[in-house]
Amino acid sequence: MINVRRYLEKEISRQTIPGVVLSISKKDRTLLREAFGYATYYPVKEKMTTQTRFDLASLTKVVVTLPLILRLMDKQFLHLDTKISRFFPSFQEDKHPITVEHLLTHTSGFQAHYPFYEGGEGQTVVDQMGAMALVHQPGKRVIYSDLNFMLLQHIVENVTKTDFVTFANEQLFRPLSMNATSFNPIDGHFASTEWDNATKRYLNGIVHDENARFLGGVSGHAGLFSTIEDLEKYARMIEGNGKVGEKSIISESVVRDSKRCRTEGLNERRGLGWIMKDHGYASCGADFTSFSYGHTGFTGTSMWFDPLDGLRVILLTNRVHFGRENREISRIRAELHDLIKEETNGM
């Protein structure tokens, strides 16, 4: 992995990213788990370690919300064709056709983003979504939107009659021994994210996403913190199609189904929660096969799997520490994954 190390050290020296924790495995064999650079650059430099906890941003969608929904599907409490109006009876008529599958594949028709944190005149976030006009009819187009996974969190809570954090701990984090994974972490060594004008400091252990922060740090779309080793545990469960050793977390058929493209013919390839490798630019580079699936997070995180050769890459950076306008991560992700493919060929 000498070329991978050199590449990351070069990018850190150029200050395109403050630091990285990277995990590479192939066919159940860990090839690399290593920290590079800095968890905090400002106001004082702190070295990155493999124990550093990251704000996962939108990896929250696939690391917690997706598996909880899949578990409820596995137990027959939910189905892909379940209409969400069952849970949100106040939603306007244009939203009555929306199903759980539409939310998972980002084909609901909701707009890409809405700044709930700017205030909604006394309405709840769900009420505001219910009153919004859809951008298009459900099922017609992929528009990646946090709103879909905000609603999925509320569906989990409605079905289970318990709060999202409790259900996640009981059904996912404790069974997988993901002991450093949580919303609103109270301690640990954190990768700092962006400067916050309100508090006049860099965010450290406080969620970067404004909507998630407005919602108390807990949401279905963002807010989760974790470490590389905990994400490896989760990834092994996904690679094992719901099983870790003899322990079954979700049934094999349900997990396999999540990795299948369900939007062929539309503008983006999407599975259930997962981004499927697309033609043209992909954050996993050019050389991951079309069967690959993964996800990214705004803070600089990503997780990609290529089932054809058993390759898995978990990349954790805090690229927003240098400001959210720092867009170098798009180039870095693609170049790094191509380099990893090249270096792991034949392994």
N, C-alpha and C positions, 0 to 999 in steps of 0.2 A: 504493500500500500504506500510505497514511497512517493509516487506521483500524486496521490491524493493528499498526503501530508504536505508536500511542497506547495500544491495548489492552494490549500487553505491558509498556510503560513504566508503566502504571497498576498492573498486577499486581505488578511488581517493587517499585514504591514502597510497595505495601501489604504487602510481604514475604510474599506467598503462595508465591513462588518466588524463589530467589536470582538466577537468570539464565537465559538462553535463547540457543540458536543455532537459527535457523529457515531452512529452504530451501523455496521454493515454485517449482514449474515447471509449465508448461502447454504441451502439444504440443511437447516438446523445447526449449522456450525458458525459460531461468531468469528468473523474475520478481523473486526476492529471495533473497539469501543474506546473512544479517546476524546479528551477535551483540548481545545486550542484557544489561545487568546484570553480575552477578558470578559468576566461576567458583568463588571462595571468599569466603565472608562472614565466617567465623570461622576462626582467631583474628584474621586480618588480611584486609581486603578485597583481592581481585585481580580485575581486569576480565576479563570473558568475551571471547574472540576466536573467529574462525572456525577457528582452528587448535587450539582447546581439544579435548582428548581426553575422551570420556565413557565411563563404565561403562554399557554398553548394556543390562545386565540381560537380560530375556527377549527383546529384539530379537536376541540371540544365536541363538535358535531358528530365525529365518527368514533371518538374514544369513549364517550359516555352516552350521548342521546341516542345514537344509532343502536348500540347493543341493548339498551333498555327497551327500545321499541321492538327490536327483533325478539327479545325475550318475551314480551307481551304477545307478540304474534305466535311464538312457539307454544305458548300456553293457551292459545285461542281466545285471548281477551281482545285482540285486535286482528284485523285483516287488512290487506293492501287496499281493498275496495271499500273499507269502512269510510262512510261520509263524515267529514269533520263537523258538519252541522249538528251531529248527535251530541257533540261536546260544547258547541258554541251556538245555541239556538237563536241568539240575537243577531247572528251574521246576516247581512243582506242577501237577497235572493241570488245575486250573481255568484255567490260563493257556495251555494248549496251543492253544486256538482263536485267540489274539491274533495279528494280522498286522501287517505294517509299516504298512498303511493305518490300522489302529486306533491305533497310536502317533501317526501324523501328524495324525490328526483328533481326538485326545484322547477316543477312544471305547473305549479298552482296558479300562476298568473299574478302573484303579488309583485310589487315593485322591488327593485334591488336593495334599497335601503330607505330607512326613515329615522330621523333623529328624535326618538322618543324622549331623550334626555333634555331636550329643549322645552319640554312641558306640553301637556295635552289638555289643559283646561279642566282638570278634575277627572277626566276619563282614564280608565285603566288602559294598559297597553293592548289588551285583547279587544276592548271596546273600540279603540282607535283603529285596529286592524279590521274589525268587523265593518266599520264605516267607510274604509278606503275603497276607491274604485280599483278594480283589477286592471292591469296593463293589457292582458289578453285573456281569452277563454282558457280554462284549465286544460292542460294536455297538449296545447298547441306549440309551445316554445319553452326552452330552458332559459330561465332568468335566475341566476344564483342569488339567493336572498336569505339573509339572516332571519327574516320574519317567519319562514317556514319552520325553522328549528326552534324558534321561540314558542310557536304554537305546539310543536311536538312535546316540549317540556310540559306544557299545560295538559296535554292529553295523557302523558304518563301520570301526572298527579291526579287527574280526574279518574282514571281507570284504577289506580292503586289506592286511592284515598290516603296517600301519604305524601310528604314533601319529597322533592326531587333528590336532594342530597341524601336523605335517609335511604331512599330506595336504591340509589347508586351505590352507597356503601354496603348495603345488605346483599345486593344481587350481583355486584361486579367487583368493586375494589377489594373488599375483604376476601371473597373467594379466590381472587387472583393474587392476593398478598401485595396489592399496590398501595403500600403503606405511606408513600410520599406523595400520593395523588389526592387533591382536594380542591374544593372551591374555598376562597377566603382563607388561605393558609396563615397560620399564626407564627410559624418560625421556619427557619431554614436559610440556606444560602441561595439567593435569588439572582437570576440574570435581569439586570435593570432594563426597563424599557424607556419610554419617552419622558421628556421634561413636562411636568404638569404645572401650568400657569396658576391654577387655583391654589395649589398647596406650595408652590415655589420649590419643587424638588423633583428629582427623577423618581418615577414609579418603581417601587421595589416590593414585590409581594402583593401589590394592588393591581387589579385587572386594568389592562390598557384600554379595552373597548368601552366607549362611553355609554352605550346602551346597557351593557352588562353591569357597569359600575352603578348606573342609575337604578338598576333592578336589584341592588344589594350585593352584587358580585356573583350571583347565581343565575345562569340562563342556559337554555338549550343550545345556544349558538356560540357562546364564548364564556370565559371565566375560569376554566379549569387550569390548575397548575400541576406539573408533574416533572419527573426526572427521566433520564434516558433508560435506566434500568427498569422502572415501572412500565414505560412504554414498550420495552422489549417483552415484558410479560404479557401485555395486552396483545402485541403483535403475534406472539406465539399462539395465543388463543385463536386469533383470526386465521393464521396460517393453518392451524389444526382444525379449521372449520367448526369452531365452537368448543373444542376439547383441549384440555391441557393435561397430558398424561392420561389418567383414568377419569379425571374430573370433567364432566360435561357442563358447560355454562349455558350454551345455546345449541339447539339441535343442528346437525350437520346440514340438512336440507335448507334450513332457513338462512344460515350463514352463506352457503354456496350461492343461494339465490340473490343475496345482496351484492355479489360481485359480478353479476351479469348485466350487461348494458340493456337498459330498458327505454332508451330514447333514440334508437337508431332512426335515421331519417330526419331528426330534428337538428337544431343548430349546435348542440353539444352532446357528447356521449356521457351519460350518467347511469350509475347503478343506483342501488338504494343507499343514499348517503355518499357513496364513493364517487370520485371523479374517475372516469375510465380514460385510458390513454387515447388521445385524439390524434387526428392527422394534423400536420403542421406543428406549431409550437406546443410543447408540453413541458410542464415543470420537472418531469422526470427525464428530460432530454429526448434525443432522437432515437436511441438504441433500445430502450425498453420496448417490449413487444406490445401488440395491440390488445393483449389479454391483461395488461397491467392495470392496476387500480391503486388509488391513493387519495391524499388530500393535503391541503396546505393551510397555513395560518398566517394572518396579517403581520404578526410580530416577527416572523421569519422562521417558522417551523414547517416541517413537512414529514410525510410518511408515505413511502411508495413500495409496492410489492410487484414483482414479476413472477407469476406462478410457473411460467414455462421453464425457468432455470432455478427457481427457488430463491431468487435474490430479493433481499429486503433492505431498504435504506431508511433510517430515521435520522433526519437532519434537524438540529435545534440551534437556532441563532436568535439573537436579540437585536436584529438589524434596525429596529425603530429607536434604539438608544441614540443613534446618530440623526434621528428625525424621520418622521413617516414619509417625507418626500424622497428619502434615500431608496431608490428603486433597483439598486444593483442586485438584489436578491433574485430577481427573475433570471438574469443572466447566470448568476452563480449556481443556482439550482440546476439549470439545464446542463451547464458545462461540467459540474461536479458529477451528476448522475451518468453522463456519457463517459467520463473518466473512470468512474467506478465499474461500469460495464466492461470497459476495456481491460481494466486490471484484474477483474474477477473471471474473465473468460478462461475456461479450462480448469478452474478451481473446483 
